[in-house]
Amino acid sequence: MALIRLKKLLKHDVISIINAMSQAFGTSVAVQDADGKYVLEHGDESFSLRYPIELEDGILGWVLGNDEQIASVATLLSHLAYREYEKKMLSVETLERYKEINLLYTISQKMASCLSPEEVAQLAIQEVLKLIKGNSASVMLLNEDTNVLEFIAVSGMASSSTLLLHAGEGIAGHVVFAGKGVILNDVHSAPDFIEDAHQISSMICVPLQVEDKTFGVMNISSQEPVLYTAGDLKLATALATQAAVSIENARLHAEQLEQERIVKELEIAREIQQTLLPDSTPEIAGIDVAGMSLPAKEVGGDFYDFIPGSEQHLGVVIADVSGKGVPAALFMALSRALMRANSLHDTQVAQAVMQTNRLILECTTSGLFVTLFYGIVNTEQRTFRYVSGGHNPPMLFRNATGTIEMLEADGIALGVLDEIELEEKEISLETDDIMVLYTDGVTESINSHEEEFGEERLCQLIQEHHALSANELIHKIEKTVMDFTEDEPQFDDFTLLVVKMI
């Protein structure tokens, strides 16, 4: 009402209309404000009637005269006053909206510079307490693993809160569940309210939402009773929306940085792991050897190795660690180092593997295990002594008959039992005989029809291309398997080792 002054309504054209009406009624008209002061006089004439100029539930002033028809003058001025009031209110509301928008824009810029959800949340509650009356505020995010709302920013008395709420529990839990803000001017009258360590009388709770996902709440509360309005709720919701976007962006930024860090570390781990594999093949008279390993992920659990002995002896080993990723890669590095050390120390193939098993169990409690095949080629006597620790039996191509034999031997994986028994076998080898050692990533590769490459295809491939060198045969097998799987992702490490007698 203070926005409207009656005297300002009586502009020249309005006064002209009143005078015209006065002449038409044949009576004088005067106008007083609410305090009884004349804002439109008409001589010293006295008046017997007066009619109110009304606005909303109040009276702006009076129209005075001696004829009941002057009531229409009061109606006219009441109408003009209401029109002016509407214009003023629209102007005030527009200015308020502009201030709010400008404020939210400024706050959003500040939030955009925050690099963590905690920074954004702390800034949000600092700003909201400047805009909305209260002596405490907090931001709670929903832990998706535990379904519990956890504080990430507090101000005022909220710092002493001990609440442990799940989605759907308490005011905050209800807001998360419903995805809609609430005003509680008397919190104790709300059935969902749960008493906390600090006492409050009134509060506003609004959701933190991005699109249709609600992942937290912002609370504003007062120890003394406050009459929060729909405007306060609207402003808190707008600020919470800005905060939610910034928190989500900060979380995504943090996740991206963490992902980049992991990728970088995996790249380094892959480079280190590659250095653990043989960087060249040994040149020993009487045999042609080659090996390769292709991890399914950045790092793998497969390994192969050439272990030199005397001029006539070469140890070959291929292994497959259970599991994937970094744990398997670390276990692989340990297993390879122990196997190599024990092989160089003990020329008995079974003893070397059994000692490796004992040390693996002493060095780790990871629960991983490794299947392994190890043997020593004697190029002078043209023999091969070997054991298997639960690994895929290698394939032996006999050039004299064109047939494939499986190099089987009893034994179990390493890293399971303290003491194991391994069956040690020895075979004779002839010129152009070929041993192909592999992990199950080769034979279990799957195509788009969910068909495995399988042992039969590998046998046939070796028979058809036995004339190739060891290195050429490895690349032929690799290309054939990759062509078979086409664009299907590699799900397991792919490792091959070939020994060809020459």
Helices and strands as residue ranges (DSSP letters): H 6-9, H 12-25, E 29-33, E 38-40, E 49-55, E 58-65, G 68-70, H 71-112, H 117-131, E 136-143, E 148-156, G 157-160, E 165-166, H 170-178, E 182-184, G 187-189, E 202-210, E 213-222, H 230-276, E 287-294, E 302-308, E 313-321, H 325-345, H 349-363, E 370-378, E 383-389, E 395-398, E 403-406, E 425-428, E 434-438, H 440-443, H 454-464, H 470-485, E 494-501
